[in-house]
């Protein structure tokens, strides 16, 4: 595949993202050939704002993130799929960077990560994202993948409510060349601010990762995750 001539579809899953979605679409609109927003049943104005901002919107009430991303991929026109969270902002050159990676032989990849916060632990977390190890691959880094490669690996596992991004990356790395690009996606630290940076980074995330790797059922994993996110 010649990346210079391929179309890029950006897929953004949403749920009550009225405050973020317009900026998210603006951040990718110039580089993308198509922007799809898959909404899981927002109770605010997310859908109306997304449409007004020029995105193609698909309503999917009750859909989890993995399901929403698969829906977006299924209706996409692009040869390259680029999955972006509503509160993440790719670098301005994301389209050129992705096409260059595809032309160089990558079947999938992601960017490095940084947060819109100067907290030392979040800066460290962003720095760790430059290490080419699956453990440091986060959904906030955004993920691009050739559409044929995505289909061959059967997309996101819709049985997973958390860690669906790491699951897909691990499967992609076994089947294609995975590129870690030098530029960074800027992610919002809003969830860390609400739950607590130390609590999230030193307790919640490590616990969820360990339980996931041990094969803990998703129902039990979600219960643990929900309880740990509640403020003490």
C-alpha angles and dihedrals in degrees: 000000000000104000093200092068101037128107121238123214116196114208119198120184114208143188117171094339099143091131093052111029101080092053091044092055093045090053093059105024098092095049099039127078090207135013119202123188115196110195122203096205108299118196093202131061097285095119096046092047092047092053092046089051092058103260126136105241129207118186115218107169112204095009116144120224095266091051092046092051092049090050091052091048092049094056097037121119096199127103087218123050118208116190115202131174117234093243096048126090119205120213114273090249095052095121094050091045093051094046091049091052092049091048089051090057106269118142094193141355149147143225130252118265137239131166130227088243136086093214107135094228093053090047088053091049090052092049091052090058089075090066110098097229124119091232089068096052111111131181089235088068088069121231132235124192138166109258093233090051091048091053093045090056091046095243125250118352103246091200088071120085094176131025091027089133096054090045092056094043091053091053093045092052089056093053107034145014109282116206124206105202124214100233123079137237113222111227128194116249092206095117091049090051093051097043098030128263096240093043092050099041100037102033116016102040098043091047093050092047093050093047091047092050089049090057098250111176113258093239091058092041091054092050091053092045093050094048093047092051091056110097113247 
